[in-house]
């Protein structure tokens, strides 16, 4: 099996020692960092995530920090979501767009104060775009990457495990809210969020040296909860319709094509650089959009784009697919033209192992 060659271009994380001790079997590279993907197997990790609790090294969700008098102005320039109601303690899911309305990233934004924000980004060199805007417009703001490494606690037992480390009050956190909680005499930012539909928390660990003490404490405290190391699970994220930037959407797609129109307040998000383009999109409506698919038959690994066709005509593409044990079908995410995006539409998927029949769904499974 091929391995990832060590290099300073591919960074280890504050939790890499724990990940390796837990028997990691696979990585991908994400934001120039190692992201663990498999520990036992994709299917075993999937079943465990849905039944117990996992600790995920998601340090690769790098933070882009905006701080200074113009931080709020710059934040609104980046996204068509209206941020005027955002307050410290809140997390917002924010599609970020360029001047044409194309998706640049879809991070979670955390407002730390009136003049300080973190963007917990998906895989892209987003900081260069933000620095460029700040420099070109002579904004009074500093844009950089702080020493912050997220660690996720996900699964049905996540509340219990988090409470054993941070105290019972952590259970009171509302979805997409954060608070500061004590761990060994130090306050840590904990948000109720995460890249799964099983529920849980993300701990924003400030300072790499704090990583392994937290990792070890969680593993020790969760022994009777069957805690395991894990990571974002391909099957579970497809079932839940959790999109992956760079896979399911790119700069060639608008938020409306990605099903993210509800996060676009283009009438009121006046400062957004892509506002004019998105106003036109909102008025005319997208001609293609993200949908869920169930695919018949056995599937090869979906490591490339698969065309969606009808009577030989290309009408879209499948971007992510996997076999779902719980739903006893192959689940998939794809972008399809409006002529075929209604519930129950039958289409063909051109895999690299031959064609498969598929059904379009307007809703995902979980």
C-alpha positions, 0 to 999 in steps of 0.5 A: 500500500502506498504511504504519505511521505513525511515532509514539512509541507504535510504537517503533523498535528498536536494529536498525531502521537495519540492518533498513531498509538490508536492504530490509524490505518489511513490519512488524507492531506487537508490544509497541508496537514494529516487528517486521519480517515480510517482506524479499523475500517470505514464500516466498523468506524461508521457503526461505532460512531453511531453507537458510542463516542469518538475523538477526532483529530481535526486539527486540519480545520485551520483557523483564519483569524481576523482581528482589528477595527475592520474585522467585522467589515471584512467578515461581511465582505466574505459572505452573503450571509447577513452577520449583523445579528452575530454576537460573541458566543455564536458560531455561524455556518458561512458560505464564502464567495468571490466576486462572481458568486463562486464558492471559495469555502464553507467554514464555521465562523466564530465571533470572539469579540466585536473585532476578532473572528475565527474562520474554521476552514475547509480545505483551501488556501483561503487565507491568501484571498482574505489577506488580498482583500484586506491589503487591496482595500487598506483595511485596519485588520490583521489576518493570520493563522493562530496556533489553534487545533480543533479536537472533535468529540462525536457520537451519542455518548459525546455529551457524557464524555465532554461532561467528564472533562469539562463539567456538566455545564457543557451539556447546556451548550446550544447548537452552534454556540460556544463557551469557555470551560476549565481543563486542568486549570486552563480555559478552553473554547468548546463549541457544540458543533462537528462534521457528523449528524451524531452530535457532539463538540469541537474543542478549539485547543489554543497551544499545541502543547495542550493537545496530548494532555486533552487527548489522553484525558478523553481516552481515559475518561471514556473507557467505559463509554467505548471511546475510540479514535475516529474521524469524519466518516465517508458513509455517515457524512453522505447519509447526512448530506454533509458537503465536502468543499473541493469534492461536492462543490468548488469555485465553479458553483454558487451557494444556491447550486449547493443548496445553501441559498438559505444562508444567503441574505443578499438583500441585506448583506450589502458588503459582500463582494459577490452580492451583485452576482448572487442577486442575479442568481437568486432572481433567476434560480439555479439550473443545477443543484445538489441532490441525494442519490441512491444507486443500484448494484455494487459500486467501485470506490468513488475516487473520481467524478462519475457522469450522470446521464439520461438517454446518453445526455450528460445532466450532472455528476456524482461527487461522493458515493458509498454503500450504506449498511443502515439504509441497505443501499448505495448513497451518493451526493451529486449535482444534477440539472433542474430537468432531473432533480425532482424526487424519484427521477431515474437516471444512469450513473457512469462509473469507471466500472460500468453504468448503474441505475440510480434514483434522485432524492430531494432529502438526505437520509439523516 
